[in-house]
Amino acid sequence: MSPRGAPRRAAYENVRQTIASLLDGEDDFVAAMATAACELHHAFDHYDWTGFYRVTRPGLLVVGPYQGGHGCLRIPFERGVCGKAARDRATVLVPDVEAFPDHIACSSTTKSEIVVPVLTPEGALLAVLDVDSDAPGAFDDDDRSGLEAICADLGRAFSGSPSTPA
């Protein structure tokens, strides 16, 4: 359930509509990521860190806009949950981060995590959205589908934008 008592699926659709409305006419990808991270972080009680890692050069993610405590600054594609999502260009849902090989502990309180790639319609990776929870098993298929829809919207909106990586 969302903090407002609505099922997660409905809460994600509401947040998605809010983000779309806030980003109407926006052409800066960093501003869009900041807005999306803020809206998502404050909409769900099970989110303890919410943010983007941007592709800044081949094989490297660098922290972008986020909400929560400090995140890791740089993550190579070869490391951790974010790196796996970037490499595979697919969502990675981890119910127990301690059971995930090569998990990068940016925060010692994180127990579960979901990472969703932001892809252009052509398949170019712009960023990954990383959401951490201090509760084990915090994320489910409703989180997956809701976040994938929001990230797909961002990928479509900022495909070829001058503020996104080439």
BELZIVEN-V641525 format. One record per residue. N is the residue number from 1. RES is the residue in one letter. PSI is psi in whole degrees, -180 to 180 (none if undefined). OMEGA is omega in radians with two decimals (NA if undefined). Layout:
# BELZIVEN-V641525
N_RES_PSI_OMEGA, N_RES_PSI_OMEGA
This chain:
# BELZIVEN-V641525
1_M_149_3.05, 2_S_166_-3.14, 3_P_-20_3.14, 4_R_5_3.08, 5_G_-7_3.12, 6_A_150_3.04, 7_P_150_-3.08, 8_R_-42_-3.09, 9_R_-46_3.12, 10_A_-38_3.13, 11_A_-40_3.10, 12_Y_-40_3.12, 13_E_-40_3.09, 14_N_-45_3.13, 15_V_-41_3.12, 16_R_-44_3.11, 17_Q_-39_3.11, 18_T_-46_3.12, 19_I_-45_3.13, 20_A_-42_3.14, 21_S_-45_3.14, 22_L_-32_-3.07, 23_L_2_3.14, 24_D_117_3.14, 25_G_-6_-3.14, 26_E_136_3.14, 27_D_7_3.12, 28_D_121_-3.08, 29_F_-37_3.13, 30_V_-43_3.08, 31_A_-39_3.12, 32_A_-43_3.12, 33_M_-41_3.13, 34_A_-44_-3.14, 35_T_-46_-3.14, 36_A_-44_3.14, 37_A_-44_-3.13, 38_C_-49_-3.11, 39_E_-46_-3.14, 40_L_-46_-3.07, 41_H_-38_-3.08, 42_H_-7_-3.12, 43_A_-20_-3.00, 44_F_127_-3.12, 45_D_-25_-3.09, 46_H_4_3.08, 47_Y_121_3.08, 48_D_-23_3.01, 49_W_130_-3.07, 50_T_118_3.14, 51_G_175_-3.11, 52_F_145_2.91, 53_Y_122_-3.07, 54_R_145_2.99, 55_V_116_-3.12, 56_T_-21_3.01, 57_R_164_-3.09, 58_P_128_3.06, 59_G_9_-3.10, 60_L_132_3.02, 61_L_137_3.09, 62_V_138_-3.08, 63_V_139_3.08, 64_G_-154_3.13, 65_P_139_3.14, 66_Y_168_3.05, 67_Q_135_-3.13, 68_G_-169_3.13, 69_G_179_-3.13, 70_H_142_3.04, 71_G_172_3.01, 72_C_145_-3.09, 73_L_-44_-3.08, 74_R_138_3.11, 75_I_116_3.05, 76_P_151_3.14, 77_F_-22_-3.09, 78_E_-3_-3.02, 79_R_143_2.91, 80_G_-174_-3.11, 81_V_-43_3.13, 82_C_-43_3.11, 83_G_-41_3.12, 84_K_-44_3.12, 85_A_-39_3.12, 86_A_-47_-3.13, 87_R_-48_-3.04, 88_D_-14_-3.06, 89_R_46_-3.12, 90_A_152_3.11, 91_T_140_3.05, 92_V_119_3.12, 93_L_122_-3.06, 94_V_105_-3.14, 95_P_-27_-3.12, 96_D_103_-3.06, 97_V_-26_3.14, 98_E_-21_3.13, 99_A_-3_-3.12, 100_F_120_3.14, 101_P_134_3.07, 102_D_26_3.05, 103_H_136_3.09, 104_I_118_-3.09, 105_A_84_3.07, 106_C_-29_3.07, 107_S_133_-3.13, 108_S_-13_-3.11, 109_T_-14_-3.10, 110_T_130_3.12, 111_K_-29_3.12, 112_S_162_-2.98, 113_E_150_2.97, 114_I_135_3.13, 115_V_129_-3.07, 116_V_128_3.11, 117_P_148_3.00, 118_V_108_-3.06, 119_L_143_2.99, 120_T_165_3.08, 121_P_-24_3.12, 122_E_-4_3.09, 123_G_5_3.10, 124_A_137_3.14, 125_L_121_3.10, 126_L_-39_-3.04, 127_A_176_2.91, 128_V_145_3.02, 129_L_124_-3.10, 130_D_126_3.08, 131_V_125_3.14, 132_D_149_3.05, 133_S_145_3.07, 134_D_-2_3.09, 135_A_139_3.07, 136_P_146_3.07, 137_G_33_-3.02, 138_A_-23_-3.01, 139_F_147_-3.12, 140_D_-170_-3.11, 141_D_-27_3.06, 142_D_-39_3.04, 143_D_-46_-3.13, 144_R_-54_-3.06, 145_S_-38_3.12, 146_G_-46_-3.14, 147_L_-37_3.10, 148_E_-38_3.12, 149_A_-43_3.14, 150_I_-43_3.13, 151_C_-35_3.07, 152_A_-41_3.09, 153_D_-45_3.14, 154_L_-43_3.13, 155_G_-41_3.10, 156_R_-44_-3.06, 157_A_-31_-3.03, 158_F_15_3.04, 159_S_120_3.11, 160_G_5_3.12, 161_S_144_3.12, 162_P_-17_-3.11, 163_S_4_3.10, 164_T_159_-3.14, 165_P_150_-3.13, 166_A_none_NA
